[in-house]
Amino acid sequence: MGNPSVWAGREHGEVDYYLTQFLTGHGCFTSYLYRMGKVGDLSCVFGDSDLDDARHTFFLCDRWVPERESLEQEIEKITPENIVEIMLSLRDCWDRVATFAKVILLLEGKAHCYVFPTPGCKRWDTCAPEAVLEAAGGILTDIFGKKYSYSNDTDYLNNDGVLAALDPKIHKRCLDILNLTNKT
């Protein structure tokens, strides 16, 4: 989805393991795992494609149409050809796409947790993903375990970061680790 040299030297936004998977198509996607001899089937787990790669997961998979449409209402229509340019255009676009990508990876079971330990992510970046994650049995809180409020009288920044996991036990374990880190 783009030459890493273009986004590696960006002016804003953070890159972590899962965002790198999204941008490069390596690591957790079935097509890559198939090439590495780790799985015997290339197909999408949701059955709508014979090829599960980053392009399919984020831009074509029928399962993620509502999430993709929600993101596109916030920024613009995303394609594999324009996604890096959109992300590089504004910090807000970078954060929205990064949140979208990481929540999709969580919901597909390709990521165990999503940790955004600093302020910067905004309530509108997490509101829809939180609803989808919770509908699937997951949980999204700040890094101290407190639920975010989306009422009009709250600050628009997620000042205490974000911690999300599909499995509440993994969320609790991540909270425990973060609390140990905060005490040192």
N, CA and C atoms as a LAMMPS dump frame, in Angstrom:
ITEM: TIMESTEP
0
ITEM: NUMBER OF ATOMS
552
ITEM: BOX BOUNDS ff ff ff
-5.0000000000000000e+02 5.0000000000000000e+02
-5.0000000000000000e+02 5.0000000000000000e+02
-5.0000000000000000e+02 5.0000000000000000e+02
ITEM: ATOMS id mol type element x y z
1 1 1 N 0.82 -1.196 0
2 1 2 C 0 0 0
3 1 3 C 0.853 1.244 0
4 2 1 N 2.019 1.065 -0.391
5 2 2 C 2.861 2.238 -0.444
6 2 3 C 4.282 1.896 -0.071
7 3 1 N 5.153 2.704 -0.551
8 3 2 C 6.562 2.549 -0.278
9 3 3 C 6.84 2.964 1.164
10 4 1 N 7.425 2.078 1.977
11 4 2 C 7.692 2.439 3.375
12 4 3 C 8.531 3.703 3.531
13 5 1 N 9.381 4.008 2.569
14 5 2 C 10.189 5.22 2.701
15 5 3 C 9.325 6.476 2.67
16 6 1 N 8.131 6.379 2.078
17 6 2 C 7.226 7.533 2.026
18 6 3 C 6.624 7.804 3.399
19 7 1 N 6.145 6.75 4.086
20 7 2 C 5.489 6.97 5.375
21 7 3 C 6.424 6.817 6.567
22 8 1 N 7.594 6.231 6.381
23 8 2 C 8.516 6.064 7.507
24 8 3 C 9.069 7.411 7.979
25 9 1 N 9.223 8.359 7.076
26 9 2 C 9.765 9.661 7.431
27 9 3 C 8.709 10.73 7.611
28 10 1 N 7.511 10.314 7.982
29 10 2 C 6.371 11.236 8.095
30 10 3 C 6.591 12.272 9.199
31 11 1 N 5.781 13.329 9.168
32 11 2 C 5.871 14.403 10.157
33 11 3 C 4.971 14.181 11.362
34 12 1 N 3.988 13.296 11.268
35 12 2 C 3.053 13.086 12.374
36 12 3 C 2.602 11.631 12.406
37 13 1 N 1.998 11.257 13.509
38 13 2 C 1.462 9.909 13.658
39 13 3 C 2.507 8.922 14.124
40 14 1 N 2.018 7.878 14.784
41 14 2 C 2.898 6.839 15.291
42 14 3 C 2.723 5.575 14.464
43 15 1 N 3.805 4.828 14.315
44 15 2 C 3.766 3.54 13.626
45 15 3 C 4.118 2.469 14.645
46 16 1 N 3.299 1.432 14.71
47 16 2 C 3.602 0.3 15.57
48 16 3 C 3.515 -0.972 14.732
49 17 1 N 3.632 -2.105 15.392
50 17 2 C 3.629 -3.391 14.701
51 17 3 C 2.394 -3.556 13.819
52 18 1 N 1.207 -3.315 14.373
53 18 2 C -0.02 -3.583 13.631
54 18 3 C -0.254 -2.587 12.499
55 19 1 N 0.109 -1.348 12.696
56 19 2 C -0.034 -0.385 11.606
57 19 3 C 0.948 -0.719 10.481
58 20 1 N 2.123 -1.207 10.85
59 20 2 C 3.079 -1.652 9.834
60 20 3 C 2.512 -2.822 9.039
61 21 1 N 1.808 -3.743 9.713
62 21 2 C 1.171 -4.861 9.009
63 21 3 C 0.154 -4.336 7.998
64 22 1 N -0.631 -3.361 8.424
65 22 2 C -1.628 -2.743 7.544
66 22 3 C -0.963 -2.106 6.327
67 23 1 N 0.084 -1.35 6.552
68 23 2 C 0.716 -0.596 5.472
69 23 3 C 1.568 -1.455 4.541
70 24 1 N 2.102 -2.578 5.055
71 24 2 C 2.965 -3.424 4.225
72 24 3 C 2.283 -4.693 3.733
73 25 1 N 1.216 -5.114 4.415
74 25 2 C 0.547 -6.36 4.049
75 25 3 C 1.266 -7.599 4.532
76 26 1 N 2.248 -7.452 5.387
77 26 2 C 2.993 -8.592 5.917
78 26 3 C 2.443 -9.044 7.26
79 27 1 N 3.003 -10.116 7.763
80 27 2 C 2.762 -10.544 9.14
81 27 3 C 1.504 -11.326 9.391
82 28 1 N 0.401 -10.657 9.611
83 28 2 C -0.794 -11.336 10.12
84 28 3 C -1.819 -11.691 9.054
85 29 1 N -1.597 -11.363 7.821
86 29 2 C -2.573 -11.649 6.773
87 29 3 C -2.353 -13.046 6.202
88 30 1 N -3.453 -13.737 5.9
89 30 2 C -3.384 -15.122 5.45
90 30 3 C -2.494 -15.279 4.223
91 31 1 N -2.556 -14.347 3.293
92 31 2 C -1.731 -14.458 2.081
93 31 3 C -0.241 -14.481 2.432
94 32 1 N 0.156 -13.661 3.38
95 32 2 C 1.554 -13.637 3.813
96 32 3 C 1.896 -14.922 4.565
97 33 1 N 1.016 -15.327 5.481
98 33 2 C 1.254 -16.552 6.253
99 33 3 C 1.321 -17.772 5.339
100 34 1 N 0.541 -17.769 4.271
101 34 2 C 0.574 -18.856 3.286
102 34 3 C 1.94 -18.906 2.597
103 35 1 N 2.44 -17.745 2.176
104 35 2 C 3.761 -17.686 1.527
105 35 3 C 4.863 -18.176 2.453
106 36 1 N 4.682 -17.972 3.767
107 36 2 C 5.683 -18.397 4.742
108 36 3 C 5.488 -19.855 5.176
109 37 1 N 4.463 -20.526 4.626
110 37 2 C 4.194 -21.917 4.957
111 37 3 C 3.534 -22.123 6.311
112 38 1 N 2.898 -21.091 6.848
113 38 2 C 2.275 -21.163 8.177
114 38 3 C 0.811 -21.59 8.139
115 39 1 N 0.13 -21.382 7.017
116 39 2 C -1.269 -21.793 6.854
117 39 3 C -1.425 -22.455 5.487
118 40 1 N -2.468 -23.272 5.341
119 40 2 C -2.665 -23.993 4.096
120 40 3 C -3.739 -23.429 3.19
121 41 1 N -4.343 -22.308 3.582
122 41 2 C -5.468 -21.749 2.828
123 41 3 C -5.309 -20.235 2.726
124 42 1 N -5.588 -19.69 1.563
125 42 2 C -5.459 -18.247 1.32
126 42 3 C -6.736 -17.46 1.571
127 43 1 N -7.853 -18.133 1.815
128 43 2 C -9.155 -17.462 1.789
129 43 3 C -9.448 -16.626 3.031
130 44 1 N -10.356 -15.68 2.844
131 44 2 C -10.832 -14.808 3.916
132 44 3 C -11.657 -15.637 4.903
133 45 1 N -11.481 -15.385 6.19
134 45 2 C -12.225 -16.131 7.213
135 45 3 C -13.719 -15.855 7.137
136 46 1 N -14.122 -14.758 6.498
137 46 2 C -15.535 -14.426 6.371
138 46 3 C -16.143 -14.954 5.074
139 47 1 N -15.343 -15.654 4.268
140 47 2 C -15.851 -16.359 3.105
141 47 3 C -16.192 -15.532 1.885
142 48 1 N -15.758 -14.282 1.831
143 48 2 C -16.131 -13.467 0.671
144 48 3 C -14.995 -13.282 -0.333
145 49 1 N -13.881 -13.996 -0.125
146 49 2 C -12.772 -13.884 -1.069
147 49 3 C -11.872 -15.11 -0.948
148 50 1 N -11.272 -15.485 -2.066
149 50 2 C -10.301 -16.577 -2.06
150 50 3 C -8.921 -16.096 -1.629
151 51 1 N -8.771 -14.786 -1.431
152 51 2 C -7.477 -14.223 -1.055
153 51 3 C -7.65 -13.234 0.092
154 52 1 N -7.091 -13.568 1.247
155 52 2 C -7.13 -12.665 2.4
156 52 3 C -5.781 -11.964 2.517
157 53 1 N -5.728 -10.744 2.062
158 53 2 C -4.538 -9.918 2.204
159 53 3 C -4.966 -8.559 2.742
160 54 1 N -4.025 -7.66 2.936
161 54 2 C -4.349 -6.344 3.5
162 54 3 C -5.339 -5.596 2.606
163 55 1 N -5.152 -5.667 1.314
164 55 2 C -6.057 -4.983 0.372
165 55 3 C -7.49 -5.478 0.564
166 56 1 N -7.667 -6.794 0.623
167 56 2 C -9.011 -7.345 0.81
168 56 3 C -9.573 -6.957 2.178
169 57 1 N -8.796 -7.183 3.234
170 57 2 C -9.284 -6.945 4.596
171 57 3 C -9.775 -5.52 4.788
172 58 1 N -8.998 -4.549 4.389
173 58 2 C -9.327 -3.159 4.702
174 58 3 C -10.157 -2.44 3.643
175 59 1 N -10.097 -2.894 2.398
176 59 2 C -10.757 -2.145 1.334
177 59 3 C -11.905 -2.884 0.649
178 60 1 N -11.965 -4.205 0.77
179 60 2 C -12.946 -4.977 0.008
180 60 3 C -13.83 -5.902 0.832
181 61 1 N -13.376 -6.355 1.976
182 61 2 C -14.101 -7.366 2.748
183 61 3 C -15.509 -6.879 3.107
184 62 1 N -16.499 -7.701 2.765
185 62 2 C -17.896 -7.354 3.047
186 62 3 C -18.148 -7.168 4.539
187 63 1 N -17.42 -7.882 5.375
188 63 2 C -17.634 -7.826 6.821
189 63 3 C -17.407 -6.422 7.383
190 64 1 N -16.512 -5.658 6.777
191 64 2 C -16.12 -4.356 7.339
192 64 3 C -16.699 -3.169 6.585
193 65 1 N -17.728 -3.379 5.777
194 65 2 C -18.351 -2.277 5.025
195 65 3 C -18.83 -1.156 5.946
196 66 1 N -19.574 -1.425 7.026
197 66 2 C -20.037 -0.316 7.882
198 66 3 C -18.889 0.49 8.495
199 67 1 N -17.846 -0.193 8.942
200 67 2 C -16.708 0.498 9.541
201 67 3 C -15.976 1.338 8.497
202 68 1 N -15.818 0.775 7.298
203 68 2 C -15.156 1.503 6.208
204 68 3 C -15.969 2.726 5.809
205 69 1 N -17.286 2.563 5.691
206 69 2 C -18.147 3.693 5.326
207 69 3 C -18.116 4.778 6.395
208 70 1 N -18.079 4.392 7.646
209 70 2 C -17.993 5.368 8.736
210 70 3 C -16.696 6.169 8.64
211 71 1 N -15.593 5.481 8.4
212 71 2 C -14.309 6.163 8.236
213 71 3 C -14.346 7.099 7.036
214 72 1 N -14.921 6.643 5.928
215 72 2 C -14.961 7.453 4.71
216 72 3 C -15.844 8.684 4.866
217 73 1 N -16.844 8.627 5.724
218 73 2 C -17.649 9.817 6.008
219 73 3 C -16.825 10.858 6.76
220 74 1 N -15.867 10.405 7.545
221 74 2 C -15.03 11.315 8.326
222 74 3 C -13.9 11.919 7.507
223 75 1 N -13.343 11.152 6.575
224 75 2 C -12.206 11.671 5.809
225 75 3 C -12.564 11.773 4.325
226 76 1 N -12.445 10.709 3.586
227 76 2 C -12.848 10.625 2.181
228 76 3 C -12.773 9.167 1.78
229 77 1 N -13.18 8.841 0.564
230 77 2 C -13.138 7.452 0.102
231 77 3 C -11.698 6.962 0.132
232 78 1 N -11.499 5.801 0.748
233 78 2 C -10.148 5.254 0.842
234 78 3 C -9.955 4.141 -0.176
235 79 1 N -8.772 4.116 -0.75
236 79 2 C -8.364 3.063 -1.674
237 79 3 C -6.926 2.692 -1.326
238 80 1 N -6.465 1.534 -1.784
239 80 2 C -5.057 1.205 -1.55
240 80 3 C -4.117 2.238 -2.172
241 81 1 N -4.573 2.869 -3.237
242 81 2 C -3.731 3.847 -3.931
243 81 3 C -3.652 5.191 -3.21
244 82 1 N -4.689 5.575 -2.453
245 82 2 C -4.665 6.908 -1.825
246 82 3 C -4.513 6.89 -0.305
247 83 1 N -4.506 5.721 0.313
248 83 2 C -4.557 5.665 1.772
249 83 3 C -3.349 6.329 2.434
250 84 1 N -2.163 6.096 1.929
251 84 2 C -0.972 6.698 2.542
252 84 3 C -1.008 8.212 2.379
253 85 1 N -1.38 8.695 1.209
254 85 2 C -1.485 10.14 0.977
255 85 3 C -2.496 10.775 1.934
256 86 1 N -3.641 10.12 2.125
257 86 2 C -4.65 10.63 3.062
258 86 3 C -4.083 10.674 4.477
259 87 1 N -3.422 9.593 4.885
260 87 2 C -2.866 9.536 6.241
261 87 3 C -1.813 10.616 6.461
262 88 1 N -1.016 10.871 5.449
263 88 2 C 0.051 11.866 5.581
264 88 3 C -0.46 13.299 5.515
265 89 1 N -1.686 13.493 5.042
266 89 2 C -2.209 14.847 4.856
267 89 3 C -2.445 15.577 6.175
268 90 1 N -2.963 14.895 7.172
269 90 2 C -3.272 15.511 8.47
270 90 3 C -3.079 14.503 9.591
271 91 1 N -2.649 14.968 10.727
272 91 2 C -2.512 14.092 11.9
273 91 3 C -3.849 13.419 12.216
274 92 1 N -4.936 14.16 12.112
275 92 2 C -6.257 13.621 12.404
276 92 3 C -6.588 12.449 11.472
277 93 1 N -6.256 12.577 10.199
278 93 2 C -6.499 11.483 9.249
279 93 3 C -5.629 10.273 9.593
280 94 1 N -4.379 10.534 9.95
281 94 2 C -3.489 9.44 10.349
282 94 3 C -4.103 8.669 11.518
283 95 1 N -4.531 9.388 12.549
284 95 2 C -5.084 8.748 13.746
285 95 3 C -6.365 7.981 13.444
286 96 1 N -7.219 8.541 12.607
287 96 2 C -8.486 7.861 12.28
288 96 3 C -8.246 6.57 11.508
289 97 1 N -7.366 6.614 10.528
290 97 2 C -7.071 5.407 9.749
291 97 3 C -6.36 4.379 10.629
292 98 1 N -5.429 4.828 11.459
293 98 2 C -4.714 3.908 12.351
294 98 3 C -5.68 3.211 13.301
295 99 1 N -6.627 3.954 13.857
296 99 2 C -7.623 3.359 14.756
297 99 3 C -8.481 2.355 14.002
298 100 1 N -8.939 2.721 12.822
299 100 2 C -9.731 1.816 11.979
300 100 3 C -8.967 0.516 11.735
301 101 1 N -7.723 0.628 11.306
302 101 2 C -6.925 -0.556 10.977
303 101 3 C -6.729 -1.445 12.198
304 102 1 N -6.414 -0.849 13.325
305 102 2 C -6.139 -1.649 14.521
306 102 3 C -7.391 -2.316 15.068
307 103 1 N -8.523 -1.645 15.01
308 103 2 C -9.769 -2.265 15.478
309 103 3 C -10.151 -3.431 14.563
310 104 1 N -9.974 -3.285 13.263
311 104 2 C -10.265 -4.388 12.342
312 104 3 C -9.37 -5.579 12.671
313 105 1 N -8.09 -5.329 12.911
314 105 2 C -7.178 -6.42 13.258
315 105 3 C -7.576 -7.075 14.579
316 106 1 N -8.032 -6.285 15.545
317 106 2 C -8.536 -6.852 16.805
318 106 3 C -9.734 -7.757 16.544
319 107 1 N -10.689 -7.253 15.786
320 107 2 C -11.919 -8.003 15.54
321 107 3 C -11.681 -9.273 14.728
322 108 1 N -10.666 -9.275 13.894
323 108 2 C -10.337 -10.475 13.125
324 108 3 C -9.473 -11.442 13.924
325 109 1 N -9.062 -11.04 15.119
326 109 2 C -8.211 -11.903 15.93
327 109 3 C -6.757 -11.873 15.51
328 110 1 N -6.38 -10.899 14.687
329 110 2 C -5.001 -10.781 14.224
330 110 3 C -4.165 -9.917 15.162
331 111 1 N -4.822 -9.286 16.111
332 111 2 C -4.152 -8.508 17.16
333 111 3 C -4.826 -8.858 18.477
334 112 1 N -4.056 -8.88 19.542
335 112 2 C -4.616 -9.205 20.858
336 112 3 C -5.086 -7.968 21.606
337 113 1 N -4.35 -6.887 21.454
338 113 2 C -4.757 -5.647 22.119
339 113 3 C -4.229 -4.457 21.327
340 114 1 N -4.819 -3.322 21.587
341 114 2 C -4.413 -2.065 20.97
342 114 3 C -4.148 -1.097 22.107
343 115 1 N -2.929 -0.616 22.186
344 115 2 C -2.549 0.328 23.237
345 115 3 C -2.105 1.625 22.581
346 116 1 N -2.776 2.708 22.927
347 116 2 C -2.399 4.057 22.5
348 116 3 C -2.192 4.82 23.802
349 117 1 N -0.968 4.835 24.34
350 117 2 C -0.752 5.285 25.718
351 117 3 C -0.713 6.792 25.943
352 118 1 N -0.843 7.575 24.898
353 118 2 C -0.707 9.023 25.051
354 118 3 C -1.951 9.748 24.553
355 119 1 N -2.126 11.011 24.948
356 119 2 C -3.232 11.801 24.395
357 119 3 C -3.032 12.002 22.894
358 120 1 N -4.082 12.342 22.212
359 120 2 C -3.987 12.618 20.781
360 120 3 C -5.145 12.029 20.018
361 121 1 N -5.528 10.83 20.391
362 121 2 C -6.692 10.196 19.779
363 121 3 C -7.942 10.909 20.309
364 122 1 N -8.888 11.145 19.443
365 122 2 C -10.085 11.902 19.838
366 122 3 C -11.29 10.983 19.995
367 123 1 N -12.315 11.477 20.695
368 123 2 C -13.499 10.671 20.977
369 123 3 C -14.141 10.144 19.699
370 124 1 N -14.192 10.963 18.658
371 124 2 C -14.833 10.505 17.427
372 124 3 C -14.001 9.434 16.726
373 125 1 N -12.705 9.312 17.088
374 125 2 C -11.881 8.238 16.542
375 125 3 C -12.216 6.893 17.173
376 126 1 N -12.74 6.923 18.403
377 126 2 C -12.982 5.676 19.132
378 126 3 C -14.452 5.319 19.308
379 127 1 N -15.353 6.235 19.099
380 127 2 C -16.771 5.996 19.379
381 127 3 C -17.331 4.818 18.577
382 128 1 N -17.25 4.871 17.269
383 128 2 C -17.78 3.779 16.438
384 128 3 C -16.991 2.486 16.635
385 129 1 N -15.639 2.541 16.641
386 129 2 C -14.909 1.296 16.89
387 129 3 C -15.24 0.671 18.247
388 130 1 N -15.467 1.505 19.259
389 130 2 C -15.826 0.959 20.568
390 130 3 C -17.156 0.215 20.495
391 131 1 N -18.13 0.772 19.799
392 131 2 C -19.439 0.117 19.677
393 131 3 C -19.312 -1.236 18.982
394 132 1 N -18.528 -1.29 17.916
395 132 2 C -18.336 -2.542 17.184
396 132 3 C -17.589 -3.551 18.05
397 133 1 N -16.553 -3.085 18.72
398 133 2 C -15.759 -3.955 19.585
399 133 3 C -16.608 -4.523 20.72
400 134 1 N -17.406 -3.677 21.363
401 134 2 C -18.258 -4.144 22.456
402 134 3 C -19.335 -5.106 21.956
403 135 1 N -19.864 -4.874 20.767
404 135 2 C -20.86 -5.793 20.202
405 135 3 C -20.258 -7.18 19.974
406 136 1 N -18.952 -7.226 19.763
407 136 2 C -18.258 -8.501 19.56
408 136 3 C -17.75 -9.09 20.873
409 137 1 N -18.046 -8.42 22.003
410 137 2 C -17.63 -8.93 23.307
411 137 3 C -16.357 -8.312 23.843
412 138 1 N -15.783 -7.351 23.118
413 138 2 C -14.539 -6.72 23.537
414 138 3 C -14.768 -5.515 24.421
415 139 1 N -13.673 -4.834 24.73
416 139 2 C -13.742 -3.683 25.631
417 139 3 C -12.727 -2.626 25.204
418 140 1 N -13.119 -1.354 25.342
419 140 2 C -12.248 -0.22 25.063
420 140 3 C -12.365 0.745 26.231
421 141 1 N -11.221 1.109 26.807
422 141 2 C -11.164 2.051 27.929
423 141 3 C -9.955 2.952 27.75
424 142 1 N -9.744 3.851 28.735
425 142 2 C -8.469 4.555 28.765
426 142 3 C -7.432 3.59 29.35
427 143 1 N -6.177 4.007 29.45
428 143 2 C -5.137 3.081 29.906
429 143 3 C -5.205 2.799 31.408
430 144 1 N -6.147 3.445 32.099
431 144 2 C -6.361 3.168 33.519
432 144 3 C -7.603 2.305 33.746
433 145 1 N -8.275 1.913 32.667
434 145 2 C -9.445 1.052 32.763
435 145 3 C -10.768 1.781 32.857
436 146 1 N -10.746 3.102 32.726
437 146 2 C -11.972 3.896 32.821
438 146 3 C -12.631 4.007 31.442
439 147 1 N -13.946 3.798 31.407
440 147 2 C -14.707 3.931 30.161
441 147 3 C -14.769 5.405 29.756
442 148 1 N -14.731 5.651 28.462
443 148 2 C -14.882 7.012 27.963
444 148 3 C -16.351 7.376 27.85
445 149 1 N -16.651 8.627 28.133
446 149 2 C -18.002 9.156 27.958
447 149 3 C -18.033 9.927 26.644
448 150 1 N -19.111 9.788 25.924
449 150 2 C -19.252 10.481 24.647
450 150 3 C -20.304 11.582 24.713
451 151 1 N -20.612 12.038 25.912
452 151 2 C -21.599 13.106 26.058
453 151 3 C -21.008 14.439 25.603
454 152 1 N -21.866 15.398 25.331
455 152 2 C -21.445 16.701 24.809
456 152 3 C -20.575 17.494 25.77
457 153 1 N -20.681 17.226 27.059
458 153 2 C -19.96 18.039 28.035
459 153 3 C -18.584 17.478 28.395
460 154 1 N -18.064 16.52 27.612
461 154 2 C -16.74 15.972 27.894
462 154 3 C -15.725 16.512 26.899
463 155 1 N -14.449 16.457 27.295
464 155 2 C -13.358 16.882 26.431
465 155 3 C -13.311 15.966 25.205
466 156 1 N -12.987 16.523 24.055
467 156 2 C -12.979 15.724 22.837
468 156 3 C -11.735 14.848 22.713
469 157 1 N -10.7 15.129 23.494
470 157 2 C -9.491 14.309 23.46
471 157 3 C -9.612 13.125 24.409
472 158 1 N -9.085 11.984 23.996
473 158 2 C -8.934 10.848 24.899
474 158 3 C -7.613 11.075 25.639
475 159 1 N -7.656 11.941 26.662
476 159 2 C -6.441 12.392 27.34
477 159 3 C -5.652 11.291 28.018
478 160 1 N -6.309 10.211 28.383
479 160 2 C -5.623 9.125 29.071
480 160 3 C -5.398 7.922 28.167
481 161 1 N -5.205 8.171 26.878
482 161 2 C -4.895 7.102 25.946
483 161 3 C -6.05 6.149 25.714
484 162 1 N -5.743 5.05 25.06
485 162 2 C -6.751 4.048 24.711
486 162 3 C -6.154 2.659 24.905
487 163 1 N -6.967 1.779 25.472
488 163 2 C -6.626 0.362 25.566
489 163 3 C -7.84 -0.424 25.091
490 164 1 N -7.657 -1.257 24.08
491 164 2 C -8.768 -2.039 23.53
492 164 3 C -8.329 -3.481 23.342
493 165 1 N -9.263 -4.398 23.588
494 165 2 C -9.007 -5.824 23.368
495 165 3 C -10.325 -6.523 23.088
496 166 1 N -10.278 -7.525 22.252
497 166 2 C -11.468 -8.319 21.963
498 166 3 C -11.803 -9.231 23.139
499 167 1 N -10.78 -9.703 23.832
500 167 2 C -10.959 -10.585 24.985
501 167 3 C -10.81 -9.767 26.271
502 168 1 N -11.861 -9.682 27.097
503 168 2 C -11.773 -8.915 28.345
504 168 3 C -10.642 -9.382 29.268
505 169 1 N -10.276 -10.657 29.216
506 169 2 C -9.165 -11.156 30.041
507 169 3 C -7.841 -10.553 29.582
508 170 1 N -7.677 -10.432 28.277
509 170 2 C -6.461 -9.806 27.748
510 170 3 C -6.453 -8.325 28.105
511 171 1 N -7.607 -7.674 28.036
512 171 2 C -7.709 -6.268 28.434
513 171 3 C -7.268 -6.102 29.889
514 172 1 N -7.751 -6.966 30.765
515 172 2 C -7.397 -6.908 32.198
516 172 3 C -5.903 -7.127 32.381
517 173 1 N -5.338 -8.092 31.669
518 173 2 C -3.9 -8.366 31.779
519 173 3 C -3.092 -7.16 31.303
520 174 1 N -3.505 -6.545 30.217
521 174 2 C -2.816 -5.345 29.723
522 174 3 C -2.907 -4.211 30.738
523 175 1 N -4.08 -4.049 31.361
524 175 2 C -4.234 -3.032 32.416
525 175 3 C -3.269 -3.299 33.562
526 176 1 N -3.168 -4.557 33.973
527 176 2 C -2.25 -4.917 35.058
528 176 3 C -0.814 -4.554 34.696
529 177 1 N -0.415 -4.858 33.475
530 177 2 C 0.944 -4.539 33.027
531 177 3 C 1.15 -3.028 32.979
532 178 1 N 0.176 -2.297 32.443
533 178 2 C 0.288 -0.837 32.386
534 178 3 C 0.353 -0.231 33.78
535 179 1 N -0.418 -0.757 34.714
536 179 2 C -0.388 -0.246 36.086
537 179 3 C 0.955 -0.505 36.744
538 180 1 N 1.572 -1.648 36.48
539 180 2 C 2.91 -1.917 37.001
540 180 3 C 3.909 -0.931 36.417
541 181 1 N 3.779 -0.659 35.13
542 181 2 C 4.674 0.283 34.454
543 181 3 C 4.505 1.691 35.011
544 182 1 N 3.262 2.093 35.29
545 182 2 C 2.997 3.438 35.805
546 182 3 C 3.515 3.633 37.222
547 183 1 N 3.687 2.537 37.974
548 183 2 C 4.151 2.641 39.363
549 183 3 C 5.659 2.744 39.463
550 184 1 N 6.372 2.408 38.391
551 184 2 C 7.832 2.431 38.454
552 184 3 C 8.389 3.756 38.028
